[in-house]
């Protein structure tokens, strides 16, 4: 990969991971509701889960979608259902001091697995492979995945930190409820926006 192509890939990756979407809105909500330290597994799950998703997408899943279009439709239906459930969970999150014993941020494995039903992640993976690894060679796909891993560190840290800073203003149950409902609404809106593209 030439330096020019790598620069374009890095800019593409950063711009696609740093913009609002399901992962980032959930990370911000996690930072606001659970703080930075408790959100670290969620951050690592997103930061590593998406690059780990890129590898099989580039090395075979895209070919499956080409051969069996119904597979992509089924994935879309599962994605919508799961995102709606997550939006409900965010909307009903309790205040940090009042959270039920079972309230917690996403675990590492859950955040990794979420990438497979995240419509923005699919859109990013398919676009990145198409643009920067069109022949779907292992080395090129690996470059794309590695670049996203590096850019993911910047994005996940930024969004959880933003949520953590917002937490200072969520001092009343009413403010927290408005924030959580706003995050849930934006999560649903981001899903609709991705499907509209």
C-alpha positions in Angstrom: 0.0 0.0 0.0 1.5 3.3 -1.0 1.8 6.2 1.5 -0.9 8.2 -0.5 -3.4 5.3 -0.4 -2.7 4.7 3.3 -3.2 8.4 4.1 -6.6 8.3 2.2 -7.5 5.1 4.1 -6.6 6.6 7.5 -8.6 9.8 6.8 -11.5 7.7 5.6 -11.3 5.4 8.7 -11.1 8.3 11.1 -14.0 10.2 9.5 -16.2 7.2 9.5 -15.5 6.0 13.1 -15.6 9.5 14.7 -19.0 10.5 13.3 -22.1 9.8 15.3 -23.6 6.3 14.9 -24.8 3.5 17.1 -21.4 2.7 18.6 -20.5 6.3 19.4 -23.9 7.1 20.9 -23.8 4.0 23.0 -20.3 4.9 24.2 -21.3 8.4 25.1 -24.3 7.1 27.0 -22.1 4.6 28.8 -19.6 7.3 29.7 -22.4 9.4 31.1 -24.1 6.6 33.0 -21.2 4.5 34.1 -18.1 6.6 33.9 -14.9 6.1 32.0 -13.3 3.2 33.9 -16.5 1.0 33.8 -16.8 1.7 30.1 -13.3 0.5 29.2 -14.5 -3.1 28.2 -17.2 -1.5 26.0 -14.5 0.7 24.4 -12.2 -2.2 23.7 -15.1 -4.3 22.4 -15.9 -1.6 19.8 -12.2 -0.7 19.1 -11.2 -4.3 18.4 -14.5 -5.8 17.5 -14.9 -3.8 14.3 -11.4 -4.5 12.9 -12.0 -8.2 13.7 -15.3 -8.0 11.8 -13.5 -6.4 8.7 -11.3 -9.5 8.2 -14.1 -12.0 7.5 -16.2 -9.4 5.7 -13.3 -8.7 3.3 -12.2 -12.3 3.0 -15.6 -14.0 2.4 -18.8 -12.5 3.7 -19.0 -10.0 0.9 -19.0 -12.9 -1.5 -21.8 -14.5 0.4 -23.9 -11.4 0.1 -23.2 -11.4 -3.7 -24.3 -15.0 -3.9 -27.2 -14.9 -1.4 -28.9 -11.5 -1.2 -31.4 -12.8 1.3 -28.6 -13.2 3.8 -28.2 -9.4 3.8 -31.9 -8.9 4.2 -32.0 -11.2 7.2 -29.0 -9.4 8.8 -30.9 -6.1 8.3 -33.9 -7.4 10.2 -31.8 -8.7 13.1 -29.9 -5.4 13.2 -33.1 -3.3 13.5 -34.5 -5.5 16.2 -31.3 -5.4 18.3 -30.8 -1.7 17.9 -34.4 -1.0 19.0 -33.8 -3.2 22.1 -30.5 -1.3 22.9 -32.3 2.1 22.4 -34.9 0.9 24.9 -32.2 -0.1 27.3 -30.5 3.3 27.1 -33.7 5.1 27.5 -34.5 3.3 30.7 -31.0 3.5 32.3 -31.1 4.5 35.9 -29.1 7.3 37.5 -25.5 6.3 38.4 -26.2 6.3 42.1 -29.5 4.6 41.7 -28.7 1.9 39.2 -30.1 -1.5 39.9 -27.6 -4.2 40.8 -27.8 -5.6 37.3 -27.2 -2.3 35.5 -23.9 -2.2 33.7 -22.2 -1.1 30.5 -21.8 -3.5 27.6 -19.1 -6.1 28.2 -16.2 -6.6 25.8 -17.7 -9.7 24.1 -21.1 -8.0 23.8 -19.6 -4.9 22.2 -17.6 -7.1 19.8 -20.7 -9.0 18.9 -22.7 -5.9 18.4 -20.6 -5.0 15.4 -22.2 -7.8 13.5 -25.7 -6.2 13.9 -24.6 -2.6 13.6 -25.8 -1.2 10.3 -23.2 1.6 10.3 -20.4 -1.0 10.9 -21.6 -3.0 7.9 -21.7 0.1 5.8 -18.2 1.2 6.9 -16.8 -2.3 6.4 -18.3 -2.8 2.9 -17.2 0.7 1.8 -13.7 0.4 3.1 -13.1 -3.0 1.5 -14.6 -1.8 -1.8 -12.4 1.3 -1.8 -9.2 0.2 -0.3 -9.1 -3.6 -0.8 -11.1 -4.1 -4.0 -9.3 -7.4 -4.9 -10.0 -8.6 -1.3 -6.4 -9.8 -0.9 -5.4 -10.8 2.6 -2.7 -8.1 3.0 -5.0 -5.3 1.8 -7.8 -6.4 4.1 -5.4 -6.6 7.0 -4.2 -3.0 6.3 -7.8 -1.8 6.4 -8.5 -3.7 9.6 -5.3 -2.4 11.3 -6.1 1.2 10.3 -9.5 1.0 11.7 -8.1 -0.5 15.0 -5.8 2.6 15.3 -8.5 5.1 14.5 -11.0 3.3 16.8 -8.8 4.1 19.8 -9.2 7.8 19.0 -12.9 7.5 18.5 -13.9 5.3 21.5 -11.8 7.4 23.9 -13.3 10.7 22.6 -16.9 9.5 22.9 -16.7 8.0 26.3 -14.8 11.1 27.5 -17.5 13.3 26.1 -20.1 11.2 27.9 -18.1 11.4 31.1 -18.0 15.2 30.8 -21.7 15.5 30.1 -22.3 13.4 33.3 -21.3 16.5 35.3 -24.5 18.3 34.0 -26.8 15.3 34.6 -27.2 16.1 38.3 -30.9 15.6 38.5 -33.0 12.5 37.6 -34.9 14.6 35.1 -31.8 15.7 33.2 -30.5 12.2 33.1 -33.8 10.9 31.8 -33.8 13.5 29.1 -30.2 12.7 28.1 -31.0 8.9 28.0 -34.1 9.4 26.0 -32.2 11.7 23.6 -29.5 9.2 23.2 -32.1 6.4 22.5 -33.8 8.6 19.9 -30.5 9.5 18.2 -29.6 5.8 18.2 -32.8 5.0 16.3 -32.3 8.0 14.0 -28.8 7.0 13.2 -30.0 3.5 12.3 -32.6 5.0 10.0 -30.1 7.4 8.4 -27.7 4.5 7.6 -30.5 2.5 6.0 -31.5 5.5 3.9 -28.0 5.8 2.4 
